[in-house]
Amino acid sequence: MIILVKRPFALAFLSIFMVSNLLLGADDWQIIKVNGHDYLTVENIAKFYGLTANVVPSGEKIRLEAVKNPLEFVRGSREAMINGARSWLCFPLVEKDGKILVSRTDVAKTIEPLLRPQRVANVGKVQTVILDPGHGGHDKGQLSRYGYEKDFNLDVARKLRPFLQAKGLRVIMTREGDYFVPLEVRAQIANATRNSIFVSIHFNGTNDDPNATGFEIFSFTPRGAPSTSDNAAAPSSLSMQPGSEVDAQSMALSVCIYHSLLGHIPEFDRGIKRARFAVLRLTRVPAVLIEGGFLTERGESQLIAKKDWRANLAQAIGVGIENYRALAGKKPPMLVADYRRENKSPPVEFVAPEADLSLLNLIGESAFHSSSPTPAKTSTPAAQAPRPASSLESAVIVP
């Protein structure tokens, strides 16, 4: 692992960094070609940021939460720690002639906007937040014994909306009730709204690892790079797949929201990631997709089913959005360590809840799975269950 440790003096030469194209003088960066791709040495990066590069034996895990330790890399890996949160590079580190190298793409597209989001051009200009509760209607999303993902997504968005409105932000929901909205329509709503950001709310699930837990957040994969879940760069990602003109702003939004999530709620850090999900690919405004925990893990599904926990999640997202808006004033965002110093409340206890009334009123009792099925009673499928009178069914709100 390579650790870049911050020097105790201020940085006086940061304004020369151009995020979009990494247009720097030849004296500032020494480009090294590896298989036709541009790389930079760790020492070169450290010198630019005013850091000291220390190389420690591979395989050691070092976490320095109490001090400002902005960059940690792992040999041969895409995993990194940037300002105390796990982040995933587009390309793994490589070694050549005894030098450890980081891709030029990652310096411009990953490290810079995550390390110094306040320096991204046109960042923080937001008047409207498009909240996108994932799934809906026949598309139920992930499933836990306490309910469907689509309903938890909607509930978090409903809890988040008044928080943002109280901060003076306009809020538009891509769906208000339990109905299906095509992915392209969700993106169209955001694209038709000036000075907007797009925040898609989801919960996770997996069939491969029942013990998988934690938060993660996604923004769109840059052109020419593989997504985080890809093992290698496919030809389609290197040439055919377009990038995003608001890539840096989306990464800045990711870092603001993600640090708030980790700082407020003690969940496992799965990292700031990249993906080509349709809602990210089709959206032309700063956009992120949040995965707020795993419905397939017993303890985490219990937490997600608690209305107070979902309220805390919504508030943490809201605080992150507020921090993103503050970037317009070139103010650095709060980091996970800052939140944890402020937040000294004990972790949320893992207590199995009953289905809470807020979701029962929203989706109907028949949508829940009983913890101990009774053979004499046949449950009605949620999609065909009669809707309670309090359910909100409406057309998609289009600005």
C-alpha positions as CSV (number, residue, x, y, z in Angstrom):
1,M,0.0,0.0,0.0
2,I,1.2,3.5,-0.9
3,I,0.3,6.2,1.5
4,L,0.4,9.9,0.6
5,V,0.6,11.9,3.8
6,K,-0.3,15.6,3.9
7,R,2.4,18.1,4.7
8,P,1.8,20.5,7.5
9,F,2.0,23.6,5.3
10,A,-0.6,25.1,2.9
11,L,-0.6,24.3,-0.8
12,A,0.1,27.4,-2.9
13,F,0.0,26.0,-6.4
14,L,-3.3,24.2,-6.8
15,S,-5.0,26.3,-9.4
16,I,-3.0,25.0,-12.3
17,F,-4.9,21.6,-12.3
18,M,-7.4,21.3,-15.1
19,V,-9.9,18.5,-14.2
20,S,-11.5,17.9,-17.6
21,N,-8.4,17.3,-19.7
22,L,-5.5,17.4,-17.3
23,L,-3.9,20.2,-19.3
24,L,-0.7,20.9,-17.4
25,G,2.7,22.0,-18.4
26,A,5.4,19.4,-19.3
27,D,7.3,20.4,-16.3
28,D,4.4,19.6,-14.0
29,W,3.6,16.1,-15.1
30,Q,5.9,13.4,-16.5
31,I,3.7,11.1,-18.5
32,I,4.8,7.4,-18.7
33,K,3.3,5.2,-21.5
34,V,2.3,1.7,-20.6
35,N,0.7,-0.3,-23.4
36,G,-0.4,2.9,-25.1
37,H,-2.0,4.4,-22.0
38,D,-0.8,7.4,-20.0
39,Y,0.3,7.0,-16.4
40,L,1.8,9.1,-13.7
41,T,4.1,8.1,-10.9
42,V,2.9,8.2,-7.3
43,E,5.9,10.5,-6.6
44,N,4.7,12.9,-9.3
45,I,1.2,13.0,-7.9
46,A,2.5,13.5,-4.4
47,K,4.7,16.4,-5.5
48,F,1.8,18.1,-7.2
49,Y,-0.5,17.9,-4.2
50,G,2.3,18.7,-1.7
51,L,2.2,15.3,-0.1
52,T,4.9,12.8,0.9
53,A,4.8,9.3,-0.7
54,N,5.6,6.4,1.6
55,V,5.6,2.9,0.3
56,V,4.8,0.2,2.8
57,P,4.7,-3.6,2.4
58,S,1.9,-4.8,0.2
59,G,-1.1,-6.4,1.9
60,E,-1.0,-4.2,5.1
61,K,-4.2,-2.4,5.9
62,I,-3.7,1.1,7.3
63,R,-6.6,3.3,8.4
64,L,-5.7,6.7,9.8
65,E,-9.1,8.1,10.8
66,A,-7.8,10.6,13.4
67,V,-5.5,12.6,11.1
68,K,-5.8,14.1,7.6
69,N,-4.5,11.3,5.4
70,P,-5.9,12.1,2.0
71,L,-4.6,9.3,-0.3
72,E,-4.0,5.6,0.1
73,F,-3.4,3.2,-2.8
74,V,-3.1,-0.6,-3.0
75,R,-0.6,-2.2,-5.3
76,G,-2.1,-3.8,-8.4
77,S,-5.6,-2.8,-7.3
78,R,-8.2,-0.2,-8.1
79,E,-9.0,0.3,-4.5
80,A,-8.0,3.5,-2.8
81,M,-8.8,5.6,0.2
82,I,-9.4,9.3,-0.6
83,N,-10.0,11.6,2.4
84,G,-11.0,8.7,4.6
85,A,-13.6,7.0,2.3
86,R,-13.1,4.0,0.1
87,S,-13.0,4.9,-3.6
88,W,-12.5,2.8,-6.7
89,L,-10.1,3.9,-9.5
90,C,-11.0,3.2,-13.1
91,F,-7.7,1.3,-13.6
92,P,-5.4,-0.6,-11.2
93,L,-2.0,0.6,-10.2
94,V,0.8,-0.8,-12.3
95,E,4.6,-1.0,-11.7
96,K,7.2,-0.2,-14.3
97,D,11.0,0.1,-13.9
98,G,10.5,0.2,-10.1
99,K,7.9,3.0,-10.3
100,I,4.3,2.7,-9.0
101,L,2.0,4.3,-11.5
102,V,-1.6,5.7,-11.5
103,S,-3.5,6.2,-14.7
104,R,-3.8,9.7,-16.0
105,T,-7.5,9.2,-16.3
106,D,-7.8,8.5,-12.6
107,V,-5.8,11.5,-11.6
108,A,-8.2,13.8,-13.5
109,K,-11.5,11.9,-13.2
110,T,-11.2,10.3,-9.8
111,I,-8.6,11.7,-7.5
112,E,-9.0,15.4,-8.2
113,P,-12.8,15.7,-7.9
114,L,-12.8,13.5,-4.8
115,L,-9.9,15.1,-3.1
116,R,-10.8,18.7,-3.9
117,P,-14.5,18.8,-5.1
118,Q,-14.7,22.5,-4.3
119,R,-12.4,23.2,-7.2
120,V,-14.6,21.5,-9.8
121,A,-15.9,24.0,-12.4
122,N,-19.6,25.0,-12.1
123,V,-20.0,22.8,-9.0
124,G,-22.8,23.3,-6.4
125,K,-25.1,25.1,-8.8
126,V,-28.4,23.5,-7.7
127,Q,-31.9,24.9,-7.3
128,T,-33.8,21.6,-7.9
129,V,-33.2,18.1,-6.6
130,I,-34.7,15.3,-8.7
131,L,-35.4,12.5,-6.2
132,D,-35.7,9.1,-8.0
133,P,-37.1,6.3,-5.8
134,G,-35.9,3.3,-7.7
135,H,-38.2,0.6,-9.1
136,G,-42.0,0.8,-8.6
137,G,-45.2,-1.0,-9.7
138,H,-44.4,-4.4,-11.2
139,D,-40.7,-3.7,-10.7
140,K,-40.3,-4.6,-7.0
141,G,-36.5,-4.5,-6.8
142,Q,-34.8,-6.5,-4.0
143,L,-36.8,-8.4,-1.4
144,S,-36.5,-8.9,2.3
145,R,-38.7,-10.6,4.8
146,Y,-40.0,-7.1,5.7
147,G,-40.9,-5.8,2.3
148,Y,-39.9,-4.8,-1.2
149,E,-37.1,-2.4,-2.1
150,K,-39.4,-0.2,-4.2
151,D,-41.4,0.7,-1.1
152,F,-38.3,1.5,1.1
153,N,-36.9,3.6,-1.8
154,L,-40.1,5.7,-1.9
155,D,-40.3,6.1,1.8
156,V,-36.8,7.4,2.0
157,A,-37.5,9.9,-0.8
158,R,-40.6,11.1,1.0
159,K,-38.7,11.6,4.2
160,L,-35.9,13.4,2.3
161,R,-38.2,15.8,0.4
162,P,-39.3,18.0,3.3
163,F,-35.7,18.2,4.6
164,L,-34.6,19.6,1.2
165,Q,-37.6,21.9,0.9
166,A,-36.8,23.4,4.3
167,K,-33.4,24.3,2.9
168,G,-34.9,26.3,0.1
169,L,-34.5,23.7,-2.6
170,R,-37.2,22.7,-5.1
171,V,-37.8,19.0,-5.1
172,I,-39.3,16.9,-7.9
173,M,-40.1,13.2,-7.4
174,T,-39.9,10.9,-10.4
175,R,-42.7,8.9,-8.9
176,E,-45.1,9.6,-6.0
177,G,-46.6,6.2,-5.6
178,D,-46.3,2.5,-6.3
179,Y,-46.2,2.6,-10.1
180,F,-43.6,1.9,-12.8
181,V,-41.7,4.8,-14.4
182,P,-39.5,3.9,-17.4
183,L,-35.8,4.7,-16.8
184,E,-35.6,7.0,-19.8
185,V,-38.5,9.1,-18.4
186,R,-36.7,9.5,-15.1
187,A,-33.7,10.9,-16.9
188,Q,-35.9,13.1,-19.0
189,I,-37.4,14.7,-15.9
190,A,-33.9,15.7,-14.7
191,N,-32.8,16.9,-18.2
192,A,-35.8,19.2,-18.5
193,T,-35.0,21.0,-15.2
194,R,-32.4,23.8,-15.0
195,N,-29.8,23.8,-12.3
196,S,-30.8,20.4,-11.1
197,I,-29.1,17.3,-9.7
198,F,-30.4,13.7,-9.9
199,V,-30.3,11.5,-6.8
200,S,-31.5,7.9,-7.3
201,I,-32.3,6.0,-4.1
202,H,-32.0,2.2,-4.0
203,F,-31.2,-0.7,-1.6
204,N,-28.9,-3.5,-2.5
205,G,-29.1,-7.3,-2.7
206,T,-27.0,-10.2,-3.8
207,N,-27.4,-14.0,-4.3
208,D,-23.6,-14.5,-4.0
209,D,-22.9,-13.4,-0.5
210,P,-25.6,-13.3,2.1
211,N,-23.3,-11.5,4.5
212,A,-22.7,-8.6,2.2
213,T,-23.4,-5.2,3.9
214,G,-22.8,-1.5,3.6
215,F,-23.2,1.6,1.6
216,E,-22.0,2.4,-1.9
217,I,-22.7,5.2,-4.4
218,F,-22.3,5.3,-8.1
219,S,-21.8,8.0,-10.8
220,F,-21.4,7.4,-14.5
221,T,-18.3,5.7,-15.9
222,P,-15.9,7.9,-17.9
223,R,-15.4,7.2,-21.6
224,G,-12.6,4.7,-22.2
225,A,-12.8,3.2,-18.7
226,P,-14.4,0.0,-17.3
227,S,-17.0,0.3,-14.6
228,T,-16.1,-0.8,-11.1
229,S,-17.8,-4.1,-11.4
230,D,-15.9,-4.9,-14.7
231,N,-12.8,-7.0,-14.3
232,A,-11.2,-5.5,-17.4
233,A,-11.8,-2.8,-19.9
234,A,-14.0,-4.2,-22.7
235,P,-13.5,-2.8,-26.2
236,S,-17.0,-1.2,-25.9
237,S,-16.0,0.8,-22.9
238,L,-12.7,1.9,-24.5
239,S,-14.3,3.3,-27.7
240,M,-18.1,3.0,-28.0
241,Q,-19.4,4.2,-24.7
242,P,-19.7,7.9,-24.3
243,G,-18.7,9.9,-21.3
244,S,-20.5,12.7,-19.4
245,E,-20.0,16.4,-19.7
246,V,-20.8,16.7,-15.9
247,D,-18.6,13.8,-14.8
248,A,-16.6,15.9,-12.3
249,Q,-19.7,17.5,-10.8
250,S,-21.3,14.0,-10.4
251,M,-18.2,12.8,-8.6
252,A,-18.3,15.9,-6.4
253,L,-21.9,15.1,-5.6
254,S,-20.9,11.5,-4.8
255,V,-18.2,12.5,-2.3
256,C,-20.5,15.0,-0.5
257,I,-23.3,12.5,-0.1
258,Y,-21.2,9.5,0.7
259,H,-19.1,11.2,3.4
260,S,-22.3,12.3,5.1
261,L,-23.7,8.7,4.9
262,L,-20.6,7.2,6.5
263,G,-20.3,10.0,9.0
264,H,-23.8,9.7,10.3
265,I,-24.6,6.0,10.0
266,P,-22.1,3.3,11.1
267,E,-22.3,1.1,8.0
268,F,-19.6,-0.7,6.1
269,D,-17.8,1.4,3.5
270,R,-18.2,-0.2,0.1
271,G,-17.0,2.9,-1.7
272,I,-17.5,5.5,-4.3
273,K,-17.9,3.6,-7.6
274,R,-18.6,3.9,-11.3
275,A,-21.4,2.3,-13.4
276,R,-23.2,2.7,-16.6
277,F,-26.7,2.3,-15.2
278,A,-29.4,3.7,-17.5
279,V,-30.4,6.5,-15.2
280,L,-26.8,7.7,-15.0
281,R,-26.1,7.1,-18.7
282,L,-29.2,9.0,-19.9
283,T,-29.0,11.9,-17.4
284,R,-27.2,15.1,-18.5
285,V,-27.1,16.7,-15.1
286,P,-24.9,15.8,-12.1
287,A,-26.3,12.4,-11.1
288,V,-25.7,9.7,-8.5
289,L,-27.2,6.4,-7.5
290,I,-27.2,5.5,-3.8
291,E,-27.3,1.9,-2.5
292,G,-28.4,2.3,1.1
293,G,-27.6,-1.2,2.4
294,F,-28.4,-4.8,1.7
295,L,-31.9,-6.2,2.0
296,T,-30.4,-9.7,1.6
297,E,-28.4,-9.5,4.8
298,R,-30.3,-10.3,8.0
299,G,-29.1,-7.5,10.3
300,E,-29.1,-4.8,7.7
301,S,-32.5,-5.7,6.4
302,Q,-33.8,-5.3,9.9
303,L,-32.3,-1.8,10.1
304,I,-33.7,-0.8,6.7
305,A,-37.2,-1.9,7.9
306,K,-37.1,0.6,10.7
307,K,-38.7,3.9,9.9
308,D,-36.4,5.9,12.2
309,W,-33.4,4.4,10.5
310,R,-34.7,5.3,7.1
311,A,-35.4,8.8,8.4
312,N,-31.7,9.0,9.5
313,L,-30.7,7.8,6.1
314,A,-32.8,10.5,4.4
315,Q,-31.3,13.2,6.6
316,A,-27.8,12.0,5.9
317,I,-28.4,12.2,2.2
318,G,-29.9,15.7,2.7
319,V,-26.9,16.9,4.6
320,G,-24.7,15.7,1.8
321,I,-26.7,17.5,-0.8
322,E,-26.4,20.7,1.3
323,N,-22.6,20.2,1.4
324,Y,-22.6,19.8,-2.4
325,R,-24.5,23.1,-2.7
326,A,-22.0,24.8,-0.4
327,L,-19.2,23.9,-2.9
328,A,-20.4,26.8,-5.1
329,G,-18.7,29.0,-2.5
330,K,-15.5,27.0,-2.9
331,K,-15.9,25.7,0.6
332,P,-14.4,22.2,1.1
333,P,-17.1,19.7,2.1
334,M,-17.2,18.0,5.5
335,L,-15.5,14.6,5.5
336,V,-16.5,11.4,7.2
337,A,-14.0,12.1,10.1
338,D,-15.6,15.6,10.6
339,Y,-19.1,14.1,10.9
340,R,-18.0,11.4,13.3
341,R,-16.4,14.0,15.5
342,E,-19.6,15.9,15.6
343,N,-21.8,12.8,15.8
344,K,-21.1,11.0,19.0
345,S,-24.3,9.1,19.3
346,P,-24.1,5.3,19.8
347,P,-24.6,3.1,16.8
348,V,-28.1,2.0,15.9
349,E,-28.9,-1.3,17.5
350,F,-29.8,-4.3,15.4
351,V,-33.3,-5.0,16.6
352,A,-35.8,-7.0,14.5
353,P,-38.8,-4.7,14.0
354,E,-42.4,-5.4,13.1
355,A,-43.5,-3.8,9.8
356,D,-43.9,-0.2,10.8
357,L,-47.1,1.8,10.2
358,S,-45.6,4.2,7.7
359,L,-45.0,1.5,5.2
360,L,-48.2,-0.4,6.0
361,N,-50.1,2.8,5.2
362,L,-48.1,3.3,2.0
363,I,-48.2,-0.2,0.4
364,G,-50.7,-2.3,2.3
365,E,-50.2,-5.1,4.8
366,S,-50.5,-7.8,2.1
367,A,-47.2,-6.7,0.6
368,F,-45.2,-7.9,3.6
369,H,-44.0,-11.4,4.1
370,S,-44.9,-13.0,7.4
371,S,-41.9,-14.1,9.4
372,S,-43.7,-17.4,10.1
373,P,-46.0,-18.4,7.2
374,T,-49.3,-20.0,8.1
375,P,-50.4,-22.8,5.7
376,A,-54.1,-22.0,6.2
377,K,-53.7,-18.5,4.8
378,T,-52.7,-17.7,1.2
379,S,-51.2,-14.3,0.8
380,T,-52.2,-12.2,-2.2
381,P,-49.3,-11.1,-4.5
382,A,-48.3,-7.5,-3.7
383,A,-48.8,-6.4,-7.3
384,Q,-52.5,-7.6,-7.3
385,A,-53.3,-6.6,-3.7
386,P,-56.0,-4.0,-3.2
387,R,-54.5,-0.6,-2.4
388,P,-55.3,1.1,0.9
389,A,-57.1,4.4,0.7
390,S,-54.1,6.3,2.0
391,S,-51.9,5.1,-0.9
392,L,-50.6,7.9,-3.1
393,E,-51.3,7.1,-6.8
394,S,-50.6,9.9,-9.2
395,A,-49.2,10.6,-12.6
396,V,-45.5,11.3,-13.0
397,I,-44.6,14.9,-12.0
398,V,-43.0,16.5,-15.0
399,P,-41.5,20.0,-14.6
